[in-house]
């Protein structure tokens, strides 16, 4: 088992950590058994004290290595590759997208590598983030749709309008529009009213924290 972990598995996970990995390739990864599983995979990855073999879950390892890219994406070091992902996600606010309550199906992105990263980050966050404050971010929110699509308004975003409570629902559309004119010089009342109207009631009831976004990572 030690030989498998130290010599064989690294050869298989190196490429998936850098390149797109089809689901079929992950599901068909077998080297302990062929055809019908003679040992259940759950038993194989369990700890020794739970009668397992402490085998590595290949799918989990591939996903964890891919998610490690998030540390690089939000790190202070800059590079050509980071400019590339900002450009790929430009329509959705660049790297800010990773903070949003998105559905990867709504994102106009052709890169399979980053599509997988976004999908796996979404799954991980739903499972392990107890507070889920990102669900109240307006932009790219799968629950806030106009013409059946989530929205990202760059002008509003750059003016600090991030969370649902930034829309001040205690004011009516006209009163708040007068407030927003002091923040954004040029904006369309119908666009603004349409955005407020698109917010579902369960999000209006939530209290949202303040989001701090480093300028170099936002777009």
VMD Tcl script that draws the C-alpha trace (Angstrom):
set ca {
  {0.00 0.00 0.00}
  {2.88 2.37 0.79}
  {4.34 1.75 -2.67}
  {1.00 2.61 -4.27}
  {0.72 5.86 -2.33}
  {4.29 7.03 -2.78}
  {5.15 5.83 -6.28}
  {2.05 5.08 -8.32}
  {-0.55 7.66 -7.29}
  {1.73 10.71 -7.80}
  {2.14 9.71 -11.43}
  {-1.62 9.74 -11.89}
  {-2.46 12.96 -10.01}
  {0.22 15.23 -11.48}
  {-1.51 15.71 -14.82}
  {-5.04 16.22 -13.36}
  {-3.64 18.92 -11.06}
  {-2.64 20.96 -14.13}
  {-5.03 19.91 -16.88}
  {-8.78 19.30 -17.23}
  {-9.87 15.93 -15.87}
  {-12.97 14.28 -17.40}
  {-15.36 12.78 -14.85}
  {-15.17 9.48 -16.70}
  {-11.42 9.34 -16.16}
  {-11.83 9.84 -12.41}
  {-14.64 7.31 -12.07}
  {-12.79 4.67 -14.06}
  {-9.59 5.01 -12.06}
  {-9.00 1.50 -10.67}
  {-5.84 -0.33 -9.81}
  {-6.83 -2.38 -6.77}
  {-9.61 -4.18 -8.54}
  {-11.09 -4.84 -11.94}
  {-14.70 -5.03 -13.06}
  {-16.93 -5.47 -9.97}
  {-15.38 -4.08 -6.79}
  {-14.33 -6.93 -4.50}
  {-13.60 -4.43 -1.73}
  {-15.87 -1.42 -1.35}
  {-14.07 1.83 -2.00}
  {-15.34 3.32 1.25}
  {-13.75 0.44 3.12}
  {-10.51 0.93 1.24}
  {-10.17 4.62 2.19}
  {-11.21 4.20 5.83}
  {-8.66 4.49 8.64}
  {-7.01 1.30 9.91}
  {-8.97 1.49 13.16}
  {-12.17 1.44 11.10}
  {-11.09 -1.73 9.30}
  {-9.95 0.22 6.28}
  {-6.76 0.24 4.22}
  {-6.20 4.00 4.56}
  {-6.14 4.16 0.78}
  {-6.19 7.55 -0.93}
  {-9.45 8.62 -2.55}
  {-8.27 9.55 -6.04}
  {-11.21 11.85 -6.80}
  {-10.79 13.78 -3.55}
  {-7.07 14.14 -4.16}
  {-7.56 15.50 -7.68}
  {-10.12 18.03 -6.45}
  {-7.98 19.14 -3.51}
  {-4.98 19.73 -5.77}
  {-7.12 21.76 -8.14}
  {-8.60 23.82 -5.29}
  {-5.06 24.62 -4.14}
  {-4.96 26.96 -7.15}
  {-7.26 29.33 -5.25}
  {-4.40 30.24 -2.91}
  {-2.34 31.22 -5.95}
  {-5.22 33.12 -7.54}
  {-5.81 35.26 -4.45}
  {-2.15 35.52 -3.50}
  {-0.20 38.77 -3.76}
  {2.12 37.49 -6.47}
  {1.04 38.49 -9.94}
  {1.83 36.89 -13.27}
  {0.73 36.39 -16.84}
  {-1.37 33.35 -15.93}
  {-3.34 35.42 -13.40}
  {-4.03 38.07 -16.04}
  {-5.29 35.24 -18.21}
  {-7.91 34.08 -15.73}
  {-9.02 37.66 -15.10}
  {-9.57 38.02 -18.82}
  {-11.42 34.70 -19.07}
  {-13.77 35.75 -16.25}
  {-13.94 39.43 -17.21}
  {-17.68 39.43 -17.95}
  {-18.33 38.12 -14.44}
  {-16.00 40.45 -12.55}
  {-12.74 38.54 -12.85}
  {-11.54 36.68 -9.77}
  {-14.37 38.26 -7.76}
  {-16.56 35.53 -9.27}
  {-15.08 33.00 -6.83}
  {-16.75 34.94 -3.98}
  {-20.20 34.84 -5.60}
  {-23.16 32.48 -5.33}
  {-22.79 31.34 -8.92}
  {-23.97 28.38 -10.95}
  {-21.16 27.30 -13.24}
  {-23.72 26.63 -15.99}
  {-24.43 30.37 -16.17}
  {-20.79 31.36 -16.68}
  {-19.68 32.01 -20.29}
  {-16.34 30.26 -20.00}
  {-14.70 27.85 -22.43}
  {-11.81 26.74 -20.26}
  {-12.56 23.26 -18.93}
  {-9.81 23.64 -16.35}
  {-11.36 26.71 -14.73}
  {-14.86 25.33 -15.16}
  {-13.84 22.35 -13.02}
  {-12.18 24.65 -10.51}
  {-15.32 26.77 -10.19}
  {-17.55 23.71 -9.91}
  {-15.45 21.98 -7.27}
  {-15.02 25.21 -5.27}
  {-18.79 25.67 -5.30}
  {-19.34 22.11 -4.05}
  {-16.67 22.46 -1.35}
  {-18.02 25.79 -0.11}
  {-21.60 24.53 0.16}
  {-20.41 21.56 2.20}
  {-18.01 23.29 4.59}
  {-18.93 27.00 4.85}
  {-21.45 27.24 7.68}
  {-22.18 30.99 7.42}
  {-22.66 31.10 3.63}
  {-22.43 34.91 3.47}
  {-21.61 34.62 -0.23}
  {-25.24 33.71 -0.90}
  {-26.15 37.37 -0.28}
  {-23.79 38.83 -2.87}
  {-25.80 40.39 -5.69}
  {-23.51 39.82 -8.63}
  {-23.45 36.52 -10.52}
  {-25.97 35.21 -8.01}
  {-27.85 32.22 -9.39}
  {-30.91 33.26 -7.35}
  {-30.96 36.84 -8.68}
  {-31.85 36.66 -12.35}
  {-32.90 39.16 -15.02}
  {-34.10 37.69 -18.31}
  {-33.32 34.30 -16.73}
  {-29.64 35.18 -16.26}
  {-27.57 36.34 -13.28}
  {-26.11 39.82 -13.70}
  {-22.89 41.70 -13.11}
  {-23.03 45.49 -13.41}
  {-19.45 46.72 -13.32}
  {-20.34 50.34 -12.52}
  {-22.45 49.38 -9.51}
  {-19.86 46.89 -8.33}
  {-17.01 49.40 -8.51}
  {-19.18 51.86 -6.56}
  {-19.28 49.46 -3.61}
  {-22.70 47.91 -4.18}
  {-21.98 44.28 -3.36}
  {-24.55 42.79 -1.00}
  {-28.35 42.73 -1.10}
  {-28.60 45.11 1.86}
  {-26.61 47.67 -0.14}
  {-29.84 48.19 -2.09}
  {-31.52 49.72 1.01}
  {-34.92 48.11 0.71}
  {-36.24 50.27 3.53}
  {-36.48 52.98 0.85}
  {-38.73 52.91 -2.19}
  {-37.27 52.85 -5.70}
  {-37.47 56.60 -6.28}
  {-35.98 57.62 -2.92}
  {-33.15 55.15 -3.21}
  {-32.49 56.14 -6.80}
  {-31.91 59.68 -5.57}
  {-29.45 58.29 -3.05}
  {-27.61 56.23 -5.62}
  {-27.23 59.24 -7.92}
  {-24.85 60.67 -5.32}
  {-22.72 57.52 -5.68}
  {-23.02 56.79 -9.40}
  {-23.17 59.81 -11.71}
  {-24.75 58.06 -14.65}
  {-27.23 55.25 -14.17}
  {-30.55 54.22 -15.64}
  {-33.56 54.22 -13.32}
  {-35.17 51.26 -15.09}
  {-31.98 49.19 -14.81}
  {-31.71 50.05 -11.13}
  {-35.37 49.33 -10.40}
  {-35.15 46.07 -12.35}
  {-32.22 44.94 -10.21}
  {-34.08 45.64 -6.97}
  {-37.16 43.87 -8.30}
  {-35.08 40.77 -9.15}
  {-34.02 40.20 -5.52}
  {-36.02 37.28 -4.05}
  {-37.76 37.88 -0.74}
  {-35.65 35.38 1.24}
  {-32.51 37.38 0.42}
  {-34.08 40.70 1.33}
  {-34.68 39.34 4.83}
  {-31.01 38.50 5.41}
  {-28.47 40.75 7.09}
  {-25.27 40.86 5.11}
  {-21.72 41.60 6.30}
  {-19.32 44.00 4.63}
  {-17.12 42.45 1.96}
  {-13.59 43.72 1.59}
  {-12.23 43.19 -1.91}
  {-8.60 43.89 -2.76}
  {-8.63 46.15 -5.82}
  {-6.10 44.09 -7.80}
  {-8.16 40.92 -7.37}
  {-11.62 42.27 -8.10}
  {-11.37 42.49 -11.88}
}
mol new
graphics top color blue
foreach p $ca { graphics top sphere $p radius 0.5 }
foreach p [lrange $ca 0 end-1] q [lrange $ca 1 end] { graphics top cylinder $p $q radius 0.2 }
display resetview
